[in-house]
Amino acid sequence: MEQQWNGDVVNEDRLNELPEDLLVHILSFLPTKSVVATSVLSKRWRHVWKMVQNLKFDSENHHTFTEDVYRLLMLHKATFIETFHLDIKNRDAALDVGILVGIAFARHVRNLVLDLDYHFYYDDAYTSIVKFPSVYCIYDNNTLETLKLKNSLLLDFPYRVCLNSLRKLHLHCVHFETQGSVGNLLSGCPCLEDLVVQQNNRFYQSEKAFTIAVPSLQRLTIEEDDYRGDDGGYVINAPSLKYLNIKGLYGIEFCLIEKAPELVEAKVSKVSDINNENIMVSLTSAKRLSLNLSHLEIKYPGDRIFHQLVYLELHTDKCKWWNLLSFMLDGSPKLQILKLINLSTYPNKGKHIGRKWKKPKCVPDCLLFRLETLEWTRYEWERRDEKEVATYILRNTRRLKKATFSTKAIEPEKLKKLEKRREMLDELASVGRASNSCDFVFETL
């Protein structure tokens, strides 16, 4: 690099003057293919890439993928591998994944990501699944901290694993060979804090009862993307659980959750048709809840109180959603923030004709003494039920500080509709001002 200074031209290569540790750190943010390419820059750069600890390889349908990765790993000189990520898009490369994973374990890998994302026909799905390598290191490992396994992998653990340092485990659409494989995997992770289980039920699953018994677990995500229609389900025993996310459970036999006294936040969405479940009972200690489901789709214990709940997010595009709202208001005496959201892209006008909201017999304590913030996203101002709910909340909330209503945009040429909406919003504002000095915000999406 040339730099002009006091009339003299000085040849300077500032990058080469950096210490090797800093160069390695900079290279760790680049794709592995680019990192290896730096070896041709100069003699100084010939061996720098060998110390980079973040390695990601993409097969890209390359016929010599396994050989190339193997050769690079043999030349690698770092004392450990921070991240080893294999993104394999063809079955031929996937068949040799055991060799590469074995080398990574031998090099004390800390974070392993294995994604077998190649396409196949559903009627031949099982024959396209590749067995996760049963390398001996997984039965006695003290370095692995994160393990993410995705797609066409078959997990077979006939014995209990020993992953003493594992804190993150993500299982995306993987399969289990035996009924005991899940237990042998989870029971061998004494420090596990974050577990993600995503299942695709179009493919083979041998685990009917997916049991999650992890005393150290703090974050749990369970997600399915298809109607199962069998007698399987989940049993969860995680006494240290703080964050729970359940999404897309349809037609399973059971979803049983033991008490979660330390629960801070939970999200439950698209859950229905579960014969035996106690989801709402397990959420009573939560401080923050997001519920995207119908009062008709899940069981609600009438005698349970959400003593710690201060934040509630509720979706309004579900059938008789207002009954769920009434239940939650009655059972949440400390509620301070209420957010109502309609994410539906379909018009709801007329959808709830003849279904009138029944007001609570007594005004909930949270409205009288606690509620300070109301946010309503995509407020359907033409629907009678939504107007009744909004009016009730504004009329009975004594400590409300801010109310925000956002509505869908209306074309300027529809002047009558614009005027009608403005009248409705003014009416809501006047209802609120009758009982307190609340700031009203009206927005258009």
C-alpha positions in Angstrom: 0.0 0.0 0.0 1.3 3.4 -0.9 0.9 6.5 1.4 1.9 10.1 0.7 3.6 11.8 3.7 5.5 15.1 3.5 6.2 14.7 -0.2 7.8 11.2 0.2 6.2 8.0 -0.9 6.3 5.3 1.6 5.5 1.6 0.9 3.5 0.3 3.7 1.5 -2.9 4.4 -0.3 -2.3 7.7 -2.2 -5.5 7.6 1.0 -7.6 7.5 2.3 -5.7 10.5 -0.5 -6.9 12.7 0.3 -9.6 15.2 -0.8 -13.1 14.1 -3.4 -13.5 16.9 -5.2 -10.5 15.6 -5.0 -11.7 12.0 -6.5 -15.0 13.0 -9.3 -13.2 14.8 -10.1 -11.2 11.7 -10.1 -14.3 9.5 -12.5 -16.1 11.9 -15.3 -13.8 10.6 -14.7 -14.8 6.9 -16.0 -17.9 5.0 -13.6 -20.8 5.4 -13.1 -20.9 1.6 -11.9 -17.3 1.6 -9.8 -17.9 4.7 -7.9 -20.8 3.0 -7.4 -18.7 -0.1 -5.3 -16.2 1.9 -2.5 -18.7 1.9 -1.4 -17.6 -1.5 -1.0 -13.9 -0.6 2.6 -14.2 0.7 4.9 -16.3 2.8 3.6 -14.6 5.9 0.0 -15.7 5.1 0.9 -19.3 4.0 0.1 -20.8 7.4 -2.0 -18.2 9.2 -5.3 -19.8 8.1 -4.3 -23.0 9.9 -4.9 -21.4 13.2 -8.4 -20.1 12.5 -10.8 -21.8 14.9 -14.2 -21.2 13.1 -14.6 -23.6 10.2 -17.7 -23.9 7.9 -17.9 -26.1 4.9 -20.6 -26.3 2.3 -20.7 -29.3 0.0 -22.3 -27.3 -2.9 -22.6 -30.6 -4.8 -18.8 -30.8 -5.0 -17.7 -34.4 -5.8 -14.5 -34.1 -3.8 -16.0 -32.4 -0.7 -15.0 -35.1 1.8 -11.5 -35.3 0.5 -11.1 -31.5 0.6 -12.4 -31.1 4.1 -10.3 -34.0 5.3 -7.2 -32.5 3.8 -7.8 -29.1 5.4 -8.5 -30.7 8.8 -5.2 -32.6 8.6 -3.3 -29.3 7.9 -5.2 -27.5 10.7 -2.9 -26.6 13.6 -5.1 -24.9 16.2 -5.3 -26.5 19.6 -9.1 -26.7 19.4 -11.9 -25.9 17.0 -14.3 -23.3 18.2 -17.0 -23.9 15.6 -17.3 -26.7 13.1 -20.2 -26.4 10.6 -20.9 -28.9 7.9 -23.7 -27.9 5.4 -24.2 -30.9 3.2 -26.5 -30.8 0.2 -26.0 -34.2 -1.4 -26.2 -37.7 -0.1 -22.8 -38.9 -1.3 -21.1 -36.3 0.9 -23.4 -37.2 3.8 -22.3 -40.8 3.8 -18.8 -39.8 4.8 -19.9 -37.4 7.5 -18.8 -39.8 10.3 -15.1 -39.4 9.3 -15.2 -35.6 9.5 -17.2 -35.4 12.7 -14.8 -37.9 14.3 -11.8 -35.6 13.4 -13.7 -32.6 14.8 -14.2 -34.4 18.1 -10.6 -35.4 18.2 -9.7 -31.7 17.7 -11.7 -30.8 20.8 -14.6 -29.0 18.9 -16.7 -26.7 21.1 -19.6 -26.0 18.8 -20.7 -28.5 16.2 -23.4 -27.8 13.5 -24.4 -30.6 11.2 -27.0 -29.8 8.5 -27.9 -32.5 5.9 -30.2 -30.4 3.8 -30.5 -32.4 0.6 -33.8 -32.9 -1.2 -35.5 -36.2 -1.7 -39.0 -37.6 -2.4 -41.2 -38.2 0.7 -42.0 -41.8 -0.2 -38.3 -42.6 -0.1 -37.5 -40.3 2.9 -36.3 -43.0 5.3 -33.8 -44.5 2.9 -32.2 -41.0 2.5 -31.6 -40.6 6.2 -28.0 -40.8 7.4 -27.0 -42.2 10.7 -25.3 -39.8 13.1 -21.8 -41.2 13.7 -21.5 -43.1 17.0 -18.0 -41.9 17.6 -16.6 -42.9 21.0 -15.9 -39.2 21.9 -19.6 -38.5 22.3 -19.7 -41.0 25.2 -16.9 -39.2 27.1 -16.6 -35.6 26.1 -15.8 -32.5 28.2 -15.3 -29.9 25.4 -18.5 -29.8 23.3 -20.7 -26.8 24.3 -23.2 -26.6 21.4 -24.6 -29.3 19.2 -27.0 -28.5 16.4 -28.3 -31.4 14.3 -30.6 -30.7 11.3 -32.7 -32.6 8.8 -31.9 -36.1 7.5 -30.1 -37.5 10.5 -30.9 -40.7 12.4 -29.8 -40.7 16.0 -29.0 -44.0 17.7 -27.7 -43.9 21.3 -27.9 -47.4 22.7 -26.0 -46.2 25.8 -26.1 -43.0 27.8 -23.8 -40.3 26.3 -21.5 -38.2 28.4 -21.5 -34.6 27.2 -20.5 -32.9 30.4 -20.1 -29.4 29.0 -23.0 -29.3 26.5 -25.2 -26.3 27.2 -27.1 -25.9 23.8 -28.8 -28.7 21.9 -30.9 -28.1 18.8 -32.7 -31.0 17.1 -34.3 -29.9 13.8 -36.3 -32.6 12.1 -34.0 -35.4 13.2 -35.1 -39.0 13.8 -34.4 -41.5 16.6 -33.7 -45.2 16.1 -35.0 -46.5 19.4 -37.3 -45.5 22.2 -34.4 -45.0 24.6 -32.3 -42.8 22.4 -33.8 -39.5 23.6 -33.4 -40.4 27.2 -29.8 -41.6 26.7 -29.0 -38.3 25.0 -30.6 -35.9 27.3 -29.7 -37.7 30.6 -26.0 -37.5 29.5 -26.1 -33.7 29.4 -25.9 -32.5 33.1 -25.3 -28.9 32.2 -27.8 -28.5 29.4 -29.6 -25.1 29.5 -31.1 -24.6 26.0 -33.0 -27.2 24.1 -34.8 -26.8 20.7 -36.9 -29.7 19.4 -38.4 -29.2 15.9 -40.2 -32.2 14.4 -41.7 -32.9 11.0 -44.2 -35.6 11.4 -44.4 -36.6 7.7 -41.2 -38.5 8.4 -40.5 -41.5 10.6 -40.4 -41.0 14.3 -39.9 -43.9 16.7 -40.3 -41.9 19.8 -44.0 -41.8 20.8 -43.3 -40.2 24.2 -40.7 -37.6 23.8 -39.6 -37.2 27.5 -37.6 -34.2 28.4 -36.3 -34.7 32.0 -33.4 -32.2 32.4 -33.0 -30.5 35.8 -30.6 -27.9 34.5 -32.8 -26.8 31.5 -33.6 -23.1 31.3 -34.8 -22.6 27.7 -37.1 -25.0 25.8 -38.6 -24.7 22.4 -40.9 -27.3 21.0 -42.3 -26.9 17.4 -44.1 -29.2 15.0 -45.2 -28.3 11.5 -47.7 -31.0 10.6 -50.8 -32.7 12.1 -49.5 -35.9 13.8 -52.7 -37.8 14.4 -51.2 -40.5 16.6 -50.9 -41.3 20.3 -47.6 -39.6 20.9 -46.7 -36.5 22.7 -44.4 -34.8 25.2 -43.6 -35.2 28.9 -41.6 -32.3 30.3 -39.8 -32.2 33.7 -37.6 -29.2 33.9 -37.8 -27.5 37.3 -35.3 -24.8 36.4 -37.1 -23.7 33.2 -37.3 -20.0 32.7 -38.3 -19.6 29.0 -40.8 -21.8 27.1 -41.9 -21.7 23.5 -44.5 -24.2 22.2 -45.7 -23.9 18.7 -47.7 -26.0 16.2 -48.9 -29.0 18.3 -51.9 -30.5 16.6 -53.6 -33.9 17.2 -51.1 -35.3 19.7 -52.2 -37.5 22.6 -50.6 -35.6 25.4 -48.4 -32.6 26.4 -47.7 -32.8 30.1 -45.5 -30.3 31.8 -44.4 -30.5 35.5 -44.5 -27.5 37.6 -42.2 -24.7 36.5 -41.8 -22.4 39.5 -39.0 -20.3 38.0 -40.8 -19.6 34.6 -40.3 -16.1 33.4 -41.6 -16.0 29.9 -43.7 -18.4 27.8 -45.1 -18.3 24.2 -47.8 -20.7 23.2 -49.2 -20.7 19.6 -51.1 -22.9 17.2 -51.9 -25.6 19.8 -55.1 -27.7 19.5 -56.6 -31.2 19.6 -54.5 -32.5 22.5 -56.4 -35.1 24.5 -54.4 -34.8 27.7 -52.6 -31.5 28.4 -52.0 -29.1 31.3 -50.2 -26.3 29.5 -52.0 -23.4 31.1 -51.6 -24.9 34.6 -47.8 -25.0 34.1 -47.7 -21.3 33.1 -49.1 -19.8 36.3 -45.8 -18.6 37.6 -44.8 -16.7 34.4 -44.2 -13.0 34.3 -44.7 -12.6 30.6 -47.1 -14.6 28.3 -47.8 -14.6 24.6 -50.8 -16.6 23.6 -51.9 -17.3 20.0 -54.7 -19.8 20.4 -58.4 -20.1 21.0 -60.4 -20.5 24.2 -61.9 -23.6 22.5 -58.5 -25.2 21.7 -56.9 -25.7 25.0 -57.9 -26.4 28.7 -58.2 -23.4 31.1 -58.3 -24.2 34.8 -60.8 -21.9 36.4 -59.3 -21.9 39.8 -55.7 -20.9 38.8 -54.3 -17.4 39.3 -51.3 -15.9 37.4 -49.9 -14.2 40.4 -46.7 -13.0 38.8 -48.0 -12.0 35.3 -47.3 -8.4 34.4 -47.2 -8.7 30.5 -49.8 -10.4 28.3 -49.8 -10.6 24.5 -52.9 -12.1 23.0 -53.8 -12.7 19.4 -57.4 -11.6 18.3 -57.8 -13.6 15.1 -58.9 -16.8 16.9 -62.5 -17.9 17.5 -64.0 -16.4 20.6 -60.7 -14.9 21.6 -62.4 -12.5 24.0 -63.3 -15.4 26.3 -59.6 -16.1 26.7 -59.1 -12.4 27.4 -61.7 -12.4 30.1 -60.2 -15.5 31.7 -56.7 -14.0 31.7 -57.9 -10.6 33.0 -59.7 -12.2 35.9 -56.7 -14.4 36.8 -53.9 -11.8 36.5 -54.2 -9.3 39.3 -50.8 -7.7 38.7 -51.1 -7.3 34.9 -49.6 -3.9 33.8 -49.1 -4.3 30.0 -51.8 -5.7 27.6 -51.0 -6.2 23.9 -53.7 -7.4 21.5 -52.5 -8.4 18.0 -54.3 -9.5 14.8 -51.8 -11.0 12.4 -54.4 -12.5 10.0 -54.1 -11.3 6.4 -57.7 -12.3 5.7 -60.6 -9.9 6.1 -62.4 -10.6 9.4 -65.5 -8.4 8.7 -68.6 -10.5 9.4 -66.5 -13.5 10.7 -67.9 -13.2 14.2 -71.5 -12.1 13.5 -73.8 -13.4 16.2 -71.1 -14.1 18.7 -71.4 -11.5 21.4 -68.8 -11.0 24.0 -69.9 -11.6 27.6 -68.5 -9.0 30.0 -67.0 -10.2 33.2 -69.4 -10.2 36.2 -66.9 -8.1 38.2 -64.3 -5.7 36.9 -60.9 -7.5 37.1 -58.5 -6.2 39.7 -55.8 -5.6 37.1 -58.0 -3.0 35.4 -58.9 -1.2 38.6 -55.4 -1.1 40.1 -52.6 -2.2 37.8 -53.0 -1.9 34.0 -50.9 1.0 32.6 -50.4 0.2 28.9 -52.8 -1.0 26.2 -51.6 -1.7 22.7 -54.0 -3.0 20.0 -52.3 -3.9 16.7 -54.6 -4.1 13.6 -57.7 -3.1 15.5 -60.7 -4.1 13.5 -62.7 -0.9 14.1 -65.8 -2.1 12.1 -66.3 -5.2 14.2 -68.8 -4.9 17.1 -67.0 -7.4 19.4 -63.7 -5.5 19.2 -65.4 -2.2 19.8 -67.1 -3.7 22.9 -63.9 -5.1 24.3 -62.0 -1.8 23.7 -64.8 0.3 25.3 -65.0 -2.0 28.3 -61.2 -1.8 29.0 -61.0 1.9 28.6 -64.1 2.6 30.7 -62.9 0.4 33.6 -59.2 1.0 33.7 -58.3 3.6 36.3 -54.5 3.7 36.0 -54.1 3.6 32.2 -51.2 5.8 31.1 -51.1 5.1 27.3 -53.4 3.4 24.8 -52.3 2.8 21.3 -54.6 1.6 18.5 -53.2 0.8 15.0 -55.6 0.1 12.2 -55.3 -0.9 8.5 -54.8 1.8 6.0 -57.9 3.1 4.0 -57.6 4.5 0.5 -58.1 8.3 0.4 -60.9 8.0 -2.1 -63.1 6.2 0.4 -63.9 9.3 2.4 -67.0 8.0 4.1 -65.0 5.1 5.5 -62.3 7.4 6.7 -64.8 9.7 8.4 -66.5 6.7 10.1 -63.1 5.4 11.4 -62.2 8.9 12.8 -65.6 9.1 14.6 -65.0 5.7 16.1 -61.5 6.5 17.3 -62.7 9.8 18.8 -65.4 7.9 20.6 -62.8 5.5 22.1 -60.7 8.5 23.2 -63.6 10.1 24.9 -64.5 6.9 26.8 -61.0 6.7 28.2 -60.8 10.4 29.2 -64.0 10.0 31.1 -62.1 8.0 33.8 -58.5 9.0 33.6 -55.9 11.2 31.9 -54.6 8.6 29.4 -52.5 9.4 26.3 -54.1 8.1 23.2 -52.1 7.2 20.0 -53.8 6.2 16.8 -51.7 4.8 14.0 -52.2 3.4 10.5 -50.3 0.3 9.4 
